[in-house]
Amino acid sequence: MRDSRLVAVLLLPCLAFVVASTTAQTAATSSPAARKFALLIGIDTYEPSGSTVTQPAGSPAQGRFAGGVSFSNLTAPKNDVTAMRELLTSEKFGFPNDPEHVHVLLDREATHDAVMAALEKYVVSDRKAGDTVVLYVSSHGSLRVNSKGDGQAYDLDGQGDHPTPLDNTIVVADAYRGADDITNRELRRIFNRAADRHVNLIAIFDSCHSGGQARGAASPKMIARSLPYDPRDLKLPPDTNPDGSLVAAPEDREEVLVLSAAQKDQSAFEDDDANPPHGLFTRALVDTLKALPADAPANDVFKRVYVSIENLPGTSDQQPAIDGTPARRMRPVFGGAAAKGELHATVTTIRDNGTVVLDIGAAADIGPGSEFRQINAGDGQKAVLRVKQQLGLARSIAEVVSATGASVHAGDTVERIKWVTPMLPDLAFYVGPANLTLAQVREAVAAVRNSRIVLVADPSYDPWTHEIRWNGSTWQLQEHDRLALPGAISPPRGTPAALGATLNPDTLAHTLPKGSIVWLNVPLPAELAPSLIPLAANGEVESGAARALDPSHAFYVAAGVPAANGVAYMWYRRSGLDAQERTPAGFGRGCSAGSPYPLRTEWASIPDGVPALDETATKLNTSAKRLAKLHAWLDLQSSIEGSSAFEYSLALQRAGDSTTSKDGGDTFDKERYSLALTGSHDAIVDTPRWVYVLGIDCQGRGQILWPIHGPGGRFPATEGGALDVIPLPGSNFHITPPFGTDTYILITTSSPLTAPEALNFDGVVRGGMRGGESSLESLLRSASAGTRGQESEVPTNWSVQTVQMHSHPGKPSDSPHP
């Protein structure tokens, strides 16, 4: 479990989260008089035309007040506010659409004083127990120096000797005049006061600061929502209670849920190329909430938002995060009780050809072949509808397959009676401009070696200053982004220097500045590229891996380096390459500190003098298949009914003090843990489930962690049992290398799996049905095989839940993780 000091600091990791109270859940949902309110804030303009940034008296000329700094304007926040208002006031969520219930602050209205006054009035003072309040902010985020605080420390002087703590902030509309940002400390106090009053608070922020700089967008239309840091020192120690203990962070209380648009050291982006422009997080969140039932658990909403953002082309690293008690995360985002029973949908349109449109689709894992039945029918004959075609994430076309005489009308409610999952999305790979022969590639490597420049051996781990790459017609020299101070506006990369169709050692030696460290990104040779991501004998791809024609649409791209006796290649996560991310010191090779997807795969080499490339192709294809397996598990989603019926969550319990970890928390080398199921004292599971736990380390290897031997067990052990913590016997393990982002997956089923060990990732598994295997096992095995899904029916009384932890070398006190 994360230290409460850390959680308090990370309340606004990227100023994009969802906070919700559960204390008032029952009152808010059971009382017909429950009231719903919203405070929506959107700021596009940060430096009005004709104005300049004002340096306040006494402020250091640093960060946002350094000479010549301007504040970048945004284009999407007002559109985000409109989308959020339409969502909340829709019939689905039922917020009254009038100024008394939905208060809006846009652009210049959202000054520091106005925002603080609105927070006090609309979130706290005018509210009473049982009220529901949505706070939504779309804006820039930033940082502010607080030398006595416990925020993440940054090297502001560039020497590395005086790290300075900075607090996270929301940037207000009059910041260019020197107005103070709104800090995480101020928001923490407001949220705690609202929760103390038993207000059902939902706070959604789509803003961010970057841990180093706003860097890495592959498309110029992807704009990072960050501004330079405020150098004025707050000199405020952490908030404490009268007894000296730290004030609890809201999300550590039972009342609070946190859903972040990005990790604390990442940028949150808006897409200015969209029509209209929107924040990526807001667009994914609104689309998901529209597509799923209103009572879908927050865990399900988050997982779909996560996958949506991970698969967007043209972005840098942006992984949302969820933080909250297990019980809260099992409830809907906007409060109330989670869905029970089968999944429901509504008939929205009757088409001229007799087919109908349902308001449910791929986002709810509804694929062609799924069937729904009317809940009520006026003539007594309930129609059965079979899905024929998906219409995006939130719609499906269905045909009436029931007996003659059944009638269907727009507005009819239907429930699922047969579930067929949609085909899993492919994981896309880009091989690059592979039009040089192996001999030409070797000549280029020899020329660079003869120039005597310093080459980086592993660009995913070691620092480098320049990249030499092949664009299909010429070699180019690209300077590495210069790392700026936190929140600083990153200078655009200079135009790559053309080096010609062949590399000249003398030219290289005179072109590169002294002290340069160069990544020679060796392209795949023409003889190798056609063998990658091959088709199976029947013409179908043999795994969930597929080729992309454009690097911005790929999840992984091919990259290479000169090796000790030849060249070596890997698949490099495209978003990490764009952001120039490196694996932190002490972490496993290829592991990421913030993403469950590895930064790179293992090397596949071509030794000098070896003409045959079969072994190299095999290694790269094997790596791609293994990544497809990981992707299939991270994308696998259970039925809405299944995920909410089992009201326990997976947790890691530390030996010695029995501390229970939280999703997104930290573990450390040599710590010993056991697996447990956690719930609340009122969690009642009507029917026990068989339980399985799959562990996936930061390098993408999957292994069954429980049960180690035998069929496992059903929990709770007694029908209708209710326990706070259910230990999984014999599940003790130590935290060991590799260190990075590890994934733990809880699978619950109504009947035991015949061979849970088949879910291990060891080796390349083709998948498919086996004797005695259930349709559910076939689905789960297809994930471990990295195949593209199936068309057979699967049961709905099962669930899958994902927990991600960040493992570190060393002890908690000396971990590099802030």
N, C-alpha and C positions, 0 to 999 in steps of 0.2 A: 504494500500500500504506500502511496506517495506520502511524504511528509506533508503535514497540513500547511507548513510554511510555504512549501513549493506550490501546492494547489492554490493557495491564496494569491501568490504572485501570478500564477498562470490563469487567473480568472478571465483575463482578456488576452489570451495568447495571440490571437490574431483579430481580436475584436469581432468575432463572429461566432455566436453561440446561442443556444436555446436554454432558457432557465424556466423551470416550472415547479410550482408548489403542489405537493401531494397531500399535505395535511388537510386542505380544504376540498379534496377531490370529491368526497361523498356529498358534502354540502353543495358544492358547485353543480353537481350533475343530477342530484336527486330532487332539489328544490325547484319548483316552477318559477320562483322569483329570482333565481340566480342571474346576475347581471354580467354583461360582457362589454369590455372597453378596449380601446387600442390607442396607443401613441405612436405615430409613424413619422420618422425623421429622415429626410433625404437631402444631401448637400452636393450639388454639382459644382458650384462656383467657389473657388478658394482664393483667387486673385482677380477681382473684377477688372474689366478693361480700363486701362488708364491709371491703375493704382500700382503701388510697389509694396514690397514687404517692409514693415517697420521694425527696426531693432529697438526693443524696449530699453529704457535707461538702466544701466548696470548689467545688461546681459552680455555674456561673452560673444564675440564675433565668430561663432562656431555653429555647426549644424544648420538649422533653418535660418539663422541670422548671420551666417557667413556672407561676405560680400558677393553680390551677383546672384544669389539664390532666388529663384522664383517658385511659386506654388503652382503645381500642375492642377488644372481643372479636370473634372470628370464629366461624363455624358450620360451615365446610366442610373444614378441614384433616384432621380425623380420617376423614371420608368419603373424602378424596383418598388417604390412606394405605391405606385398605381397598381402594380401586379399583386402586391401584398394586400392592398385594400380590397381589390376585387375577390381575392381568395377568401379573406375573412368574412366579407359581407355576402358571400354566395349562400345559397340555400343549404349547402353542405355543412358549413360551419356556423352560420346564423348570427353573426355580429350585426347589430343594428347599424344601418348606413346613414348616420346623421352626425353633425358636429359634436353633439353631446357625448356620443359613444365612440366616435372615431375622430381624434384630434390630430391634425397634420401640421408639421413645421417643415417648410421647404426653403432651401437656399439661404438667403440673407436673414430669414426669420430665425434660423437656427444658430443664434449667437450663444456664447457661453452662458450668459445670464438667463436667456430664454429657455435653453435646454434644461438647465438646472431647475428653474422654476416649474417647468412642465413635468419633469421627473418627480418633483416633490408633490405636485398637485394630482397628477393623473395616475401615478403609480402608488403613492402612499396616502396622503392626507385625505383625499376624497373617496378612498376605498374602504370597504368593510369586509369582514369575514365572508368568504364564499364568492366574492367577486372574482371574475377572470379578467386579467389585464395583459394585453400583448404590447410589448415594447419592441419596435423595429427601427433599426438605424442602418442606413446605407450611406457610407461616407469614407473619407480618408482615415487611416489610423496611423499612429506614430509612437514615439517613446519620449520620456522625459527623465532627465538626470535626477536621481535621488540617492545621494551618497550614503545615507543612513538606512536606506530601504533594503529589502531582501530580493529585489528583482534580479533578472539575469545581468551579469556583469559583462561589459564590453571594453575593448582596448581603444579608448578614445584618443590617446596621445600617440598611438602608433608604435610605442616602445615595448608594450607588453608588461610593464612593471607596475602599472597603476590601473587595474581593472575597475571600472565604474559601474555600479548598479543603475539600471534604468527601469522606470515603470512604464507599463503600457497605457496608451491613451486613445481617446476619440478626438479627432481634430474638428473644432467648431468653425462656423462660417467666418467669424471675425478674428481668426488666428493670425491672419496676415497683418493685423493691426497690433499684434502682441498679446491678444487675449489668451488666457490659459486654456489648455486642453482639459478635457474631463478625464480624470485618471481612473484606473481600475480600483483604487482605494475608495473614491467617492461612489462609484457604482456599487462596490461591495457593500458599503454601508446602507445605501438605498434599498438594495435587494434584500438584505437581512431584515430591515425594518418592515418591508412588505411581507416577507415570510412570517415575521413575528405576529403580524396582524391576520394571518391565515388567508392572505390574498393568493389566488391562483395566478402566479406571475409567469408569463412566457416572454422572454427577451431574446430577440433575434438580431444579431449584428452581422452585417456584411461589410467589414472594413478590415484593414490589416496594416501591420508594419513588417518590413523585411528584416531578418536577423542581421544581414550585412548590407544588402542593397536590394533594390527592386530589379532583379536581374533574371534573364533566362527565358523570356517569352519568345517562342519561335515565330510568332506572328506580330507585326507591328500594330495590329489592331487589338492585341491583348494588353490592356493597361493595368499596371499594378496600382492598387489603392493604398499608397503609402506616401508620407511626406517626411522630410528630414527631421531629426530629433530636436527637441527643445533643450538647449544647454543650461537653462536656469535651474539651479539646484534646489529641489524641494527641502532636502535635509529633514525628512520625516521618517521616524522609525516605524516599524510594522505596528499595526493596531493590536492592542492587547486588552484583555479583560482586567477587572480590578485585582484579580489574583495573580496577574502577570502572564497568564497563558495567552497564546495568540488567538485573536478573534477567528472563529470558524469561517472558512470560505463558504459562500452560499451553496455551491454545488456539492459540498461535503455533507450538507444537511439532507434530511429525508425529503425536504421540500423542493429540491433543486435538480434540474437536468441541464447539462451544458453540451451544446452541439456547435463545434467550431468549424469555420470555413476552411481553415488551414492550420498547420502546426505553427508553433510560436516563432519558428525561424524561417517561415515561408511567406510568400506574398499571396494575397487573394487578388484575383484578376477580374476585370470586367471585359466584355467582348464588344468593342465599338463597331465591329463589322456586322453584328446582328441587327435585325430590323424588327423592333427597336432595340438599341443596346441594353444589355442587362449584366449585372454581376453574375459570374458563373455559378456561384453558390446559391444565390437567390433563384436563378432560373431553374437549377436542378431541384431545389427544395420545393418551389411552387409546383413544378411539373409532377414531382413525386407525390405531394399532398393531394393534387388533383386526381392522380391516377389510382391511389390506394384508398380504401375505405377510410372514413373519418375516424374510426376507432382502431386503426392499425397501430400496433405497438411502435414506440419511438425507435426501438432497435431496428425494426424492419424499414422504417422511413430512412434512418441513417444509412443503413447498408446500401440501399438503392441510390441515395445521394452520393455516397462514396464511389460506387461503381460508375455512376454517370460522369462524375468529374474526372476520375482516373482515365476514362476512355475518350475524353474530349481531345480532338486534334489541336495542335498549335499552342498548347499551354506549357508552362514550366511546372515544376513540382507544386502541387496544391492538393494535399490530402486533408480532408476534414477529419475532425476527431470528436468523439462523444465521451462525456464524463458525467457520472451521476450514480446514484445508488441502483443496485440491480432491480429492486422493486419498481423504482420510478421509470426505468427504461423499458419495463414491460408494459407501461401504460401509454396511451396516445400522447402525441406531442402537445396538443391543446387540452390535456386533462381528460378526466372521465375514466371509465372502465374499458379495458382492451376487449377486442372482439372475441366472442365465444361462438362455438358452433361453426357451421360451414360459411365459406366466403359468399358474400352477397354482391350483386350487381344490379344495374337498372337498364331497362330498355330505353334508349334515348330517341331512336328514330325507326320508323317502319319504312323500308325502301319500296320503290315501285315494283321491283322483281320479287317481292315477298320476303326477302332477307331482312334482318334487323341489325341495328348497331347497338352494342353493349358498351357501357362506360367503364370498361376494364380491358387490360391488355398486357403487353409484355412486362410492364413494371410490376404487375402482380403475378408474374410467372404463368400467365394463361397462354397456352399455345394451341394451335389448330388440333381439333379432336376433343378438347375439353367440352363438357356438357353442363347446362344449367336447366333448372326446372322452376316454373312459376311457383311462388309461395302461396298465392291466392288466385283463384280463378272463379269468375262470376258464374260460369256455366258448369262448374264442377269438374271440368276436364283441364288438368294442368298441362300446359305446353312444355315440351322439352326442346331446348335450343342447343345446337352443336356449332362450335366455333369453326369457321372455315378459313378465316384470314385475319391477320393482325393489322391494325391501323395504328402504327406507332406504339408509344408506350401506354396510352390510356384508352384505346378504343379497339374493338374487335367486330368483325362481321360474322354473324351467326345465321344459320338456317333452322327453320322449324322442322323437327324430325319426329314429332309426336303424332298420335293418331289423328285421323281426320275429325274435325269438329272443334279442336282446340283453337282459341283465338288469342292473339298477342296484341297488346296496345302499348303505345309510348307511355312511359312512366311505370310500367309493371316492374316489380321487384322479383328477381330470380336468385336461386341459390345453386351453388356448384354441386353436382352429383358425380362428376367424373373429371379427373384432373390429368392433363397431358402437358408437360412442361415445354416451353419453347426451346428451340435450339440455342445452345450456349453461343455467345458471340466469339468470333475468332480473336486470337491474340495476334496482332499484325507485326510483321518483321520487314525491315527495309534492308536490302543487301547493298545498296549504294551503286555508284557508277562503276561497274565492274567491266571496263573495256580495255584494260591493260593486261597483257599476257604475264604469266609468272616470270618470264625472263625480264620483261620490262619493269616489273615490280622489284625484282632483285637488283636491277641496275639503279633504280631510284634509291633503294636502301644503301647501296654501296656509295653512291654519290654523297649522301648525307653523312655517312660515317667518315668519308674522306675529308669532309669539311671541318672535322674535329669539333663540331658543336656538341654541347651536352644534351643527351637524349633522356627523356623520362621513360622509365621501365614500365610503370603502371599508372596511367593517367587517372584512374579511378581512386588512387590512394596517395600518390606522391604529387607535390606541387609542380606546376609548369607555367611558363610565361607566354609561349607561342605555340601555335599548331600549324603544321604543314599538311595540307590535304589535297586530294585530287578531286576536281569537280566534273570530270568527264572529258575535258578538253585541255585543261591546263592545271599545273600545280599552283596552289595559293598559300600565302603566308598570312595567318590571322593572329593578331595579338589577343591574348587572354584578357577577359574583362578585368579592369582594375578594381580591386575590392575597395569599396568606399566605406565611410563610417555608417553606423546603423541608421536606417531611415533616409540616407542621403540619396539624391537622385543620381542614378548611375549614368555616367557619360556613355553615349552610344559607341558601339564598337566602330573602329575605323574601317574604311573600305579595305577588304583583303588585297594584299599586294600580289600581283601576278608574277609567277616565277618561270613561266614558259612550259612547253610541253615536255621538256626534260629538265632535270635538276643539275645545276653546275656547282661543284664544291666551292670554287672561289667566290662565286656570287653569293652563296649562302653565308660564307664566312664573313663577308663584308656587309651583308644586309642586316644581320642580327645584332642587336645591341650586346655589349659586354655583360656577362652574367646571365644570359638567356638560358632557359631550360626548355627544350623543344619536345613537343609530342609530334612525332612523325606518324600521322594516322594513315597507316598502310592500307590501300584499297584491296578488296578481294580480287584475285586474279580472274581473268575471263574463263579459265578452264574450271574454276571451282564453283562459281556462282550458279550455273544451271542445276547443280546437284543439291541445292539448299531448299528446304521446305518442299520436298517432292510430293507428287501425287501418288496415291495408292494404285494398285493394279486396276481397280474399277473406275478410275478417273476422279475419285473423290480424294480430298486431302486426308491423310492418314492420322491426323491429330487436329487439335483445335488451333494449330499454328497456320498462319496464312501470310502471303506476301502482300506488302503495300507498295504502291507505285510512287508514293510521295512520303518523304521522311516525317512530315508533320502529321501524317495519319498513322504512323507506326508507333507501337508501344516500345519496341526495341529496334535498334539499328546496328548494323555490322560495323565494327571498328577494329583496327589492328595496330601493332607496334613491331619494330625490329626486335627479334629475340637474340639470345646469345649465339645461336648458330642457324639463324634463318629469320622467319617472320611468324607471328602468332596473331590469332584473331579471337574475338569474343562478340557476344551480343551485349550491347550497352543500352541501359534504359534511356529512351530518348529524352524524357523530361529531365532526368538527372544530367544528361550530357548538355542539354540546352542551358540548364541552370549552373553548369560547371560544378556540380556537387562532387564531393570526395568522401570516401569512407573515413570516419574519424579514426584517429590513432587508437590502437588497441582493439578495434572492432574486427570481426571476421572479414577476410578478403571478399569484396563484392557486397558486403552487407550495408544496409542503409539504416541510418538513425531514425528516420521518420516514415519509411514506407515498408510494407510487407513484401513488396517486389524487390528482388535483389538489384543492386546498381549495375552489376555486370555478371556474366557467367564465367565459367572456367575457360582457360586458354586452350585453343586448338592450334597447334603449331604445324608449320611446313619447314622441316629442316633443310638446310642447304644441300644441294645435290640429290634431293629426293623428288623425282618427277611425279610420282603417283600421289593423288590428292584424296583418295577414297577415305583414308583414316581421318583426315581433317574434316571432310564433309560429314562423316558419321558423327564426330564429336560435336560439331555445330548443330546438326539436326537433333542429336540427343538432348543438347542443352535447350533447344527450342521446344521440344516435346515436354521436357520437365517444367519449363516455364508455363506451358499450356496447362499442365496439371495444376500448378499453383493457381493460375488464373481461374480455372474451373471451380476450384474449391472456394476461392474468395468471392466468386460470382454466384455460387450456389445459394439458393434461397428456398426456405421451406414455405409451406402453406401458411396463410395468415392464421387459420384456425390452429394449426399445429404449433406455431411459435408462441401463441398466447395461452394455450391450454396447459402447458407445463410451466408453472409459475416459479421455477427455480432458475438460477443463473450459475454459470461456471465461475469459480474463483480459485486463486492460488493462495494457500494458507501457509505462512512462513513458520517453520519449526522454531521452537523456543518461546516465542511470545504469542503465537497463534494469530498474528496480524493477518487480516484478509486483504489481499491486493485488490486494486480496482483496475478495470479495463483502461488501458493507456498508461498504466503505472510503470514503475521501474523495478528491476531485479538486478542482483549483483553477483559477481563471481563467487562460487563456493557456497552461496546461500542454499539451504535445504527447504524444499517446499513439498506440500502434498496437495492433491486436488480435492475440491469440495464443492457441493452445491449449496448456494445461499438463497434464502428467501426471507420473508417477513413472518412475524408471528401469526398473521391472519391468512397466509398463503395456504390454500387448500387445493390439492391436486386430486381430482375425483378418481382418476385411474393412473396407477403407477406406470412408469415408462422404463424401458430398457435404455441404459445410458452408456455412451461411448465417447472417448475423448481422443481427438487426433491432434498431434503437435506438428507444427511446420516451423523449422528454424529459419533464420534470416537468410540462409543460402538456398532456401526453397525445398529442403528435404522434408518429407512427411513420414510420421511414424505414429502408430497407435500407442497412446500413453496409458489408456485404461479401457478395458482390462488388459493386463499384461498376458495372462493365461486364462483359458476357460471362457465361458459364455458371458461373463460379466454379471450384472444384477439389475433388479428393478427398484426404482425409488419414486416416492417414499415407500418404505418397506411395508407399511400398513395402509390399507385402503382408507382414503380420507385423512391420512396423516398430515401433520403440519409441524415442521421443525424449522428453526432459524438456519441451522447449518447441518448438512449431511456429508460427513467425510466419505470419500471413496477409498475403501480399505486397500492397503498395499500400494498406494500411488506415490510413495515418497521418491523424490528425485533431487539432484543438485543442479544448480545453474552452472553450466560449463560452456566453453567456446563452441561455436563462434558466437560473438556478441553482436547484437543489432536488434532489429524489430522482429519479434517472434510471434507466431499466431497459434492460438489454441482454439480448437473447434469442438463444441459440445453437440453431439448428435443424440436425439432421443427418439425412440421408436416404440410402437405398440407391440411388436413381436421381435424376438431376438434375431440378430444378423447371423447367418450361417457361418460366415468366415470373415470376421472383422479385420483379420490380418491382411486381407486382400486390399484394404484401403491404404496400405503403406505405399510410398512412392518409389521404393527401391526398384531399380531397373525400368525398362521401357515396357509398359503394359498396353496391350492393344484394346483391352476392355471387352465388352460383349457379354452375353448371357452365359451362365454356367448351370449345370444341373442342380436343381434344388434351390436356385437363387430367386429371391423375390424381385418384383419390379422395382421396389425401393432400393434393394441392394444393387441392381443393375444401374440405377441412376447414380448412386454414390460411387460405384466402381468406375463409371464413365468419367466422373470428376478426377479420380486418381489416375485414370488412363489418359486424361487430357483430350478425350474425344468430344465430339460436338453435340452430344445430347441424344435423345431417343424419342420415338413417337409412341411408345407404349404408355398405358395409363399407370400412374403412380398413386399410392394411397395418400390421404391428407392428414392422417393422424401421426405425424412425425414432425420434428423440428431440427433446425440447425442454428447454432448461435456462435458468433465469433468474438474472441477476446484477444486483443493485441497488447503485448508487453514489450518494454524496451530493456534489454539486458545489457549490462555494462561490465567492463573489467574493473578490478579493484574493489574497494569498499564504498558504501554510500557517501562517506565523508570526503573521499578523494576522487570520486567519479568526475569525469569531465562534463557529464551531463548537468546543465544548470538546474 
